[in-house]
């Protein structure tokens, strides 16, 4: 009789609960990094921690692990991120009778991305306990993914041997995978005018907030095209109500499945700022950061076909889609790793209503087990 791995429901619930209890907001991942180092080492991984945290004043670095397998072929990369969004201090997992897991209601649960981490650990553990042959496995547990993938962006990818990877970091039931994601370009614009007393001599001033308002009102917000969005999300300026504001700053982002189109939108904003400030005798600056670059993985590629096979063996329908969110996979693809993002059974993320289920955790772990034992 063929040997089969077993996903332990009680154990996976305990592990999720234990990880959930660790505070791990972005740049404060020390406790969870230590816990995961211990867990990976117990599974037989060689584990290293980089210095990514030091780059940002954080408490921990990215964790890299390698485990030698018995199946031929190159390694597979499995990844999830260690950080959570706010409010994430004092999290506690609450297990309901129907198998649903929620927070206490005053913090996020942290299923984003503790689901991914827990499923990776349990999937590997189940395969190892059953003595099943598996591929060489590489692990990357990143820091600061939630703040524009800062952890993976400074990871040394020269140590990665895999050309294919799976990032467990998407909402929805297990069995869905994202093969396309957008470029994301963040920006900060500042207009510098001239201060003056607003009561005695307002005419001597150059009103920076008014000029920035003109610029923002002339840039269409939301969908510029079907595949492109533009948003100004923050604006600040001025020092007092009786002073014509000398400076105004706005921050925002552009997203697009077409990277060049995203760049063009930024340049359109730059020319608009130039036009408005020059006509008023003011100055401007526009700083940009390409947070993520668009990619699309073809359905015929091996990384997608392995996903389909794994889902079929589990008796679930494997489906692919696009996502308009970014993830560490954007970084992977730019580094030559053909990766896709897997749903891992998390719902209503980035809110205190976030939840998951034991069924989702078990099924996600089983999917990991199927991926690493796939011989093709």
NORQUICOR-V243128 format. One record per helix or strand of 2 or more residues. SS is the DSSP state (H for helix, E for strand). FROM is the first residue (numbers start at 0). TO is the last residue. Records with the same first field share a line. If there is no record, write none. Layout:
SS=FROM-TO ; FROM-TO
This chain:
H=8-19 ; 29-41 ; 51-55 ; 110-129 ; 149-152 ; 156-158 ; 201-203 ; 207-217 ; 258-279 ; 301-313 ; 327-333 ; 357-372
E=45-48 ; 62-66 ; 75-80 ; 93-94 ; 99-101 ; 136-141 ; 163-170 ; 175-180 ; 182-191 ; 195-196 ; 221-224 ; 227-236 ; 242-243 ; 246-255 ; 282-291 ; 294-295 ; 318-321 ; 337-346 ; 354-356
